[in-house]
Amino acid sequence: MTLSAEAFRFVADLVRRESAIVLEQGKEYLVDSRLRSLAQAAGDADVNAYVDRLRRPEGARETAKVVEAMTTNETSWFRDREPFQALSGTIFQELMQRPNHSRTIRIWSAACSSGQEAYTIAMLAAEHVVPLGWRVEIVATDLAQSMVDRTREGRYSQLEVGRGMPAPMLVKYFQREGTGWRVNDQLRSMVRVQTLNLAAPYPPMPVFDVVFLRNVLIYFDAATKKQVLGRVRQVLDPQGYLFLGGAETTLGLDDSWDRTMIGRFTVNRPKGAGAAAPATGTAPLAGLAGLGARRAI
Ligand SMILES: C[S@@+](CC[C@H](N)C(=O)[O-])C[C@H]1O[C@@H](n2cnc3c(N)ncnc32)[C@H](O)[C@@H]1O
């Protein structure tokens, strides 16, 4: 079966309204394949029939499921490596050298998917910050309730831990659970998880030292990207750091940011924040030879 142009438009409008995710023409196959199981669960013959259901008043019950089905939750541990090298090798040290800091580093993993980003940050904090007597609070948020639930649970399959997790970190911070693994209590206690739509007004939030806004702006149009960058700016410390994904930039969208290189990673800072401290270490993350020794990685 082929999704009708009208059904595609209806779903694209709904998803954009609820999440700001843009589904351009040509993505009909994606809508069709992602909504097939929802159509089946609702007892509809095909996705067109399911979209007809969405148009009826009872369809409102399906909205969140449809939006969630259209999110892309691709993620991995230490994704792209360099951002995490910059965090542990430079930014943590820079923050801990500030004489007036509250000694609690606050980090937001905005669009956390199933939690790998937030727990990667937590592992690095446990290695490099907590042993020095500082606290680290991580807020992990996502639009998709199923992702929020998964992050809160902190349970991962063997396949999932195989995507980027160094063996020494797995042994140190995870417990075996059945055929999979669960993040230990120490890391879970550092991460507060909640649903949050980046494209809607935010609830009260703390001021963050670092915001990870990685691999989510790519799904939005320019106006939404601008709006999200503006909102994030409101909750980021004026001396803070904004991490974007490899295909994302503030350039041409919002000139209230400066870009600074840390190693090979470009980090964004509110204009006037000054240059980041020079990198203190370049040892590769692979193998994490200095695990427990608190050296910069
Ligand atoms: C590709 S994942 C990125 C995960 C992680 N940040 C990383 O870089 O590995 C994108 C995530 O953005 C979330 N997302 C999409 N639209 C969103 C919105 N409007 N508000 C909050 N999260 C959203 C999706 O649910 C998905 O989990």
The ligand as an SDF file (V2000), in Angstrom:
LIG
                    3D

 27 29  0  0  0  0  0  0  0  0999 V2000
   19.0750   11.3950   17.3840 C   0  0  0  0  0  0  0  0  0  0  0  0
   18.5250   11.5010   19.0500 S   0  0  0  0  0  0  0  0  0  0  0  0
   19.9110   12.3050   19.8000 C   0  0  0  0  0  0  0  0  0  0  0  0
   20.3150   11.6550   21.1040 C   0  0  0  0  0  0  0  0  0  0  0  0
   21.5930   12.2070   21.7450 C   0  0  0  0  0  0  0  0  0  0  0  0
   21.4770   13.6220   22.0280 N   0  0  0  0  0  0  0  0  0  0  0  0
   22.8000   11.9410   20.8740 C   0  0  0  0  0  0  0  0  0  0  0  0
   23.3480   12.8730   20.2990 O   0  0  0  0  0  0  0  0  0  0  0  0
   23.1890   10.7770   20.7740 O   0  0  0  0  0  0  0  0  0  0  0  0
   17.3080   12.7900   18.9310 C   0  0  0  0  0  0  0  0  0  0  0  0
   16.3530   12.8370   20.1050 C   0  0  0  0  0  0  0  0  0  0  0  0
   15.6450   14.0780   20.0480 O   0  0  0  0  0  0  0  0  0  0  0  0
   14.3680   13.8730   20.5720 C   0  0  0  0  0  0  0  0  0  0  0  0
   13.4950   14.9760   20.1290 N   0  0  0  0  0  0  0  0  0  0  0  0
   12.9870   15.2130   18.9010 C   0  0  0  0  0  0  0  0  0  0  0  0
   12.2300   16.3110   18.9070 N   0  0  0  0  0  0  0  0  0  0  0  0
   12.2760   16.8040   20.1650 C   0  0  0  0  0  0  0  0  0  0  0  0
   11.6850   17.9280   20.8090 C   0  0  0  0  0  0  0  0  0  0  0  0
   10.8840   18.7670   20.1570 N   0  0  0  0  0  0  0  0  0  0  0  0
   11.9380   18.1100   22.1220 N   0  0  0  0  0  0  0  0  0  0  0  0
   12.7310   17.2610   22.8020 C   0  0  0  0  0  0  0  0  0  0  0  0
   13.3110   16.1870   22.2520 N   0  0  0  0  0  0  0  0  0  0  0  0
   13.0810   15.9590   20.9490 C   0  0  0  0  0  0  0  0  0  0  0  0
   13.9720   12.5100   20.0310 C   0  0  0  0  0  0  0  0  0  0  0  0
   12.9360   11.9130   20.7880 O   0  0  0  0  0  0  0  0  0  0  0  0
   15.2950   11.7480   20.0870 C   0  0  0  0  0  0  0  0  0  0  0  0
   15.3920   10.9530   21.2440 O   0  0  0  0  0  0  0  0  0  0  0  0
  1  2  1  0
  2  3  1  0
  2 10  1  0
  3  4  1  0
  4  5  1  0
  5  6  1  0
  5  7  1  0
  7  8  2  0
  7  9  1  0
 10 11  1  0
 11 12  1  0
 11 26  1  0
 12 13  1  0
 13 14  1  0
 13 24  1  0
 14 15  1  0
 14 23  1  0
 15 16  2  0
 16 17  1  0
 17 18  1  0
 17 23  2  0
 18 19  1  0
 18 20  2  0
 20 21  1  0
 21 22  2  0
 22 23  1  0
 24 25  1  0
 24 26  1  0
 26 27  1  0
M  CHG  2   2   1   9  -1
M  END
$$$$
